């Protein structure tokens, strides 16, 4: 499984460099940046400290939506709950949560928000799930690069517990299956503002790979039947 650490509009070049160093020492290499400050500035290179190849190979995107399209599972990091109905994964349990997706995830994205304001509501909605770190105090909050280091560390522990996935199960990735399920709900009258559909989008992310494949198999048959009935 490829894990991309995605920084949304990081404003401080030094934070980008420190994040690059953090993911490298934990065994990762994918740094994706959304509208960043100059990630090749001297300050970034100094703090990267022998991780300059991570900076030089960083992928640049114009929006989180653009980056999301290249992932199968997108997980937001946040310091606080934005919605009382949204489920949050304790970062300590994140690796187990990802491992349950089995053969449905090839590219995982871990999203970090802006230094001052984090992720906005629309960006949170783009993500399939959210994770948070338990801290003794809520202020001062973690520095961006510190948060990256902690998540990278938690995801690197006992790497054998997270299977290397090179091919999505049934030739369908998690994001594709989720889109097909939501499309069916649209067809039967649920719009995006309906509370059931909003809750469904969140809860689908908590299904295991086997459960997701089972549900998707049923959805494919239902869609086929609906198409036949329209003819």
C-alpha positions in Angstrom: 0.0 0.0 0.0 1.3 3.4 -0.9 0.8 6.1 1.8 0.8 9.7 0.8 1.1 12.4 3.4 -0.9 15.4 2.1 -0.3 18.9 3.4 -3.0 21.4 2.6 -1.7 24.9 2.0 1.3 24.8 4.3 2.5 28.4 4.8 5.9 27.8 6.4 8.6 26.3 4.3 10.3 25.0 7.4 7.3 22.9 8.3 7.4 21.3 4.9 11.0 20.4 5.2 10.5 19.1 8.7 7.6 17.0 7.5 9.7 15.5 4.7 12.3 14.5 7.3 9.6 13.0 9.5 8.1 10.8 6.9 11.5 9.6 5.6 12.8 8.5 8.9 9.6 6.5 9.4 10.1 4.7 6.1 7.7 6.7 3.8 8.5 8.7 0.7 5.3 10.2 -0.7 4.8 13.9 0.1 1.9 15.6 -1.6 1.4 19.4 -1.3 -1.7 21.4 -2.0 -0.9 25.1 -2.9 2.2 25.2 -0.7 4.7 27.8 0.2 8.0 27.4 -1.6 8.8 23.8 -0.7 12.3 24.1 -2.2 13.3 27.2 -0.2 16.5 27.1 1.8 14.6 26.9 5.1 12.8 23.8 3.9 16.0 22.2 2.7 17.8 22.9 6.0 15.1 21.3 8.1 14.7 18.4 5.7 18.3 17.4 6.6 19.2 14.6 4.2 15.6 14.3 3.0 15.8 16.7 0.1 14.8 14.0 -2.4 11.4 13.9 -0.6 11.0 17.6 -1.2 12.3 17.5 -4.8 9.9 14.6 -5.7 6.9 16.1 -3.8 3.7 16.2 -5.9 2.0 19.6 -6.2 -1.8 19.9 -6.5 -4.1 22.9 -6.9 -6.8 21.6 -4.6 -7.4 18.7 -2.1 -10.1 17.5 -4.5 -7.5 17.0 -7.2 -5.3 15.0 -4.8 -8.3 13.0 -3.5 -9.0 11.7 -7.0 -5.7 9.8 -6.9 -6.4 8.0 -3.6 -8.5 5.1 -2.7 -9.0 6.1 1.0 -8.5 9.6 2.3 -8.2 10.2 6.1 -8.3 13.7 7.6 -6.3 14.6 10.7 -8.0 17.0 13.0 -7.5 18.2 16.6 -11.3 18.4 17.4 -14.6 17.0 16.4 -16.3 19.2 13.7 -19.6 17.3 13.6 -21.2 15.4 16.5 -22.4 12.7 14.0 -19.0 12.1 12.5 -17.0 9.1 13.7 -13.4 9.6 14.6 -10.7 7.0 14.7 -8.2 7.2 17.5 -4.8 7.5 15.8 -3.6 4.7 18.0 -6.1 2.4 16.2 -5.6 3.8 12.7 -3.3 1.1 11.4 -5.8 -1.6 12.4 -8.6 0.4 10.7 -6.6 0.6 7.4 -5.6 -3.1 7.6 -9.3 -4.0 7.6 -9.7 -2.6 4.1 -7.6 -5.6 2.8 -7.5 -5.6 -1.0 -9.5 -2.5 -1.6 -6.9 0.2 -1.0 -3.8 0.8 -3.1 -3.2 4.4 -2.3 -3.9 5.9 1.1 -3.9 9.6 1.8 -3.4 11.1 5.2 -4.4 14.8 5.1 -3.1 17.6 7.3 -4.6 21.1 7.4 -3.2 24.6 7.5 -1.0 25.6 10.4 -3.4 28.3 11.6 -6.9 27.0 10.7 -6.6 23.3 9.8 -9.0 21.9 7.2 -12.3 23.6 6.3 -15.7 21.9 6.3 -15.7 21.2 2.6 -12.2 19.6 2.8 -13.4 17.5 5.7 -16.3 16.3 3.6 -13.9 15.1 0.8 -12.3 12.7 3.3 -13.6 9.2 3.9 -12.8 9.3 7.6 -11.1 11.4 10.2 -8.5 10.6 12.9 -7.4 12.5 15.9 -4.5 12.3 18.4 -5.4 12.2 22.1 -3.4 14.9 23.9 -3.2 15.9 27.5 -4.1 19.5 26.6 -5.8 21.0 23.6 -3.6 24.2 23.7 -1.0 24.7 22.5 -1.8 22.5 19.6 0.8 20.3 17.8 3.0 21.9 15.2 2.3 20.6 11.7 5.5 18.7 11.3 5.0 17.2 14.8 1.6 15.9 13.8 3.1 14.4 10.6 5.8 12.7 12.7 3.4 11.2 15.1 1.1 9.8 12.4 4.0 8.5 10.4 5.3 6.8 13.5 1.9 5.2 14.3 1.5 4.0 10.8 5.1 2.5 10.7 4.8 0.4 13.8 4.6 -3.4 13.2 4.3 -2.8 9.4 3.6 -6.5 8.9 0.1 -5.9 10.4 -0.7 -3.8 7.3 -0.6 -5.9 4.2 1.2 -4.7 1.1 -1.6 -4.3 -1.4 -0.6 -4.2 -5.1 -4.0 -4.9 -6.7 -7.4 -3.9 -5.6 -9.8 -6.7 -4.9 -12.3 -7.6 -7.7 -10.6 -4.9 -9.8 -12.5 -2.3 -7.8 -10.8 0.1 -5.3 -12.5 1.3 -2.1 -13.3 4.8 -3.6 -14.9 3.2 -6.8 -17.1 0.9 -4.7 -18.1 3.8 -2.5 -19.0 5.9 -5.5 -21.1 3.1 -7.0 -23.1 2.6 -3.8 -23.8 6.4 -3.5 -24.8 6.5 -7.1 -27.4 3.8 -6.5 -28.8 5.8 -3.5 -29.1 8.8 -5.8 -31.0 6.7 -8.3 -33.6 5.7 -5.7 -34.2 9.3 -4.6 -31.6 10.2 -1.9 -29.9 13.5 -2.6 -26.6 14.7 -1.1 -28.3 16.7 1.6 -30.4 13.8 2.9 -29.2 12.8 6.4 -29.3 9.1 5.6 -27.0 9.6 2.6 -24.7 11.9 4.6 -24.4 9.3 7.3 -24.0 6.5 4.8 -21.0 8.2 3.3 -19.3 8.3 6.7 -20.2 4.8 7.8 -19.1 3.1 4.5 -15.5 4.0 5.4 -15.7 1.8 8.5 -16.6 -1.4 6.6 -13.8 -4.0 6.3 -12.6 -4.9 2.8 -14.6 -8.2 2.8 -17.8 -6.4 3.9 -17.2 -3.7 1.3 -16.8 -6.3 -1.5 -19.9 -8.1 -0.3 -22.0 -4.9 -0.3 -20.6 -3.9 -3.7 -21.4 -7.2 -5.3 -25.1 -6.7 -4.2 -25.1 -3.1 -5.5 -23.8 -4.3 -8.9 -26.7 -6.7 -9.2 -29.2 -4.2 -8.0 -28.0 -1.6 -10.6 -28.1 -4.3 -13.3 -31.7 -5.1 -12.4 -32.7 -1.4 -12.3 -31.2 -1.0 -15.8 -33.1 -4.0 -17.1 -36.4 -2.6 -15.7 -35.9 0.7 -17.5 -35.7 -1.0 -20.9 
